[in-house]
Amino acid sequence: MAFKHKLKRALREGYARLLFHTGLCALVDKLMPPRLTILAGHCVRPASGEWPAGEHLPADMSIAEGKLESFVRWFGARFELVSVGAGVARLDQGLRGKSLVALSMDDGYRDNARVLAPLLVRHKASGTVFLESRPLDERKVNWAHKFFWILARSSPEEFVHRFGELSKDQSAFHAMNQMVSEGRADLRYHLKLVLKYDAQPAERDRVLDALLVELGGDERALCEALYMSWDEARAMARSGIELGGHTVNHPILSKLASHEQAREIDLGAKSMARELGAPARTFAYPWGRRWDFDQNSVAAARASGFSCAVTMHAGVNTPKTDRFALKRLAIDDSAQLHLLAAEACGGFELLRRVGINLSE
Ligand SMILES: [Zn+2]
């Protein structure tokens, strides 16, 4: 399996480099039907000045401003840069002519208002930012940020030890403790997966709150460092950036009963309509993998007035793509332009049409 994975990776690399460096990208782009490529990131790390969010976030949650700007420049020269909503409206009209690229960022981080918005304005481009409503409404953050903050101040081993002492959820503790004793590589990431998928949510949140306080943390200050305010969101909207829904608390929707899913999605939508003066049309499933949402999530998103929803599965979108399962390409500091370009020009889609999927 490992060999198969490495081979796939090598083929993906070689193929993308070939397209990118020989100019074949432009040829494939002309041959393939027009498409909407959606890029998906979180934070933008400013080239200069302070970045309060940075001290505890995992590396895969940010992209340097300079790197993002080089992407915007490259895509802007070859494709039309649009918001997700405008891109989907063009899919609905059959999408002819130039292909489209939409830049999207999830959750509503403060640097999106301070760094991303001016960057997009400089390039006369639009984009979409998906907002979790609770951090903006109540200045409270979801459990994952508390976990990142705690880990930046203690070791994973200490964290698991304290979790075991404080939590009634001994099954989550044993799963994490097992990982510690095995000396698992990438321990932080694996602990996050246990907390995300296996731990009892209420008990997890209670223990994380206790540990945050124990280490001298202040949730409001943490939220101020991470998330934008509604005023900043309104300013982004005025500069032509689309704002989309992303629930209230960023839960795994598929783990909730259908009425709880509806509540998460609808209250988020209502907050946005109230604060921004207009309903949001585009939605992003929190976490975004296909096992993180289900048909109830789709129904709830439709009922709340959203006309499309994006996932975190790789690929490009055409008029035939399910509007509630739109694909996106993740961008962070490790993102490579030749791989993104090979997708955006339809290069990987060409291979998928002959049954070869190199992108996941
Ligand atoms: Zn998110």
Residues whose N, C-alpha, C, O or C-beta is under 5 A from the ligand:
A	BS01	ZN	D106 D107 P286 W287
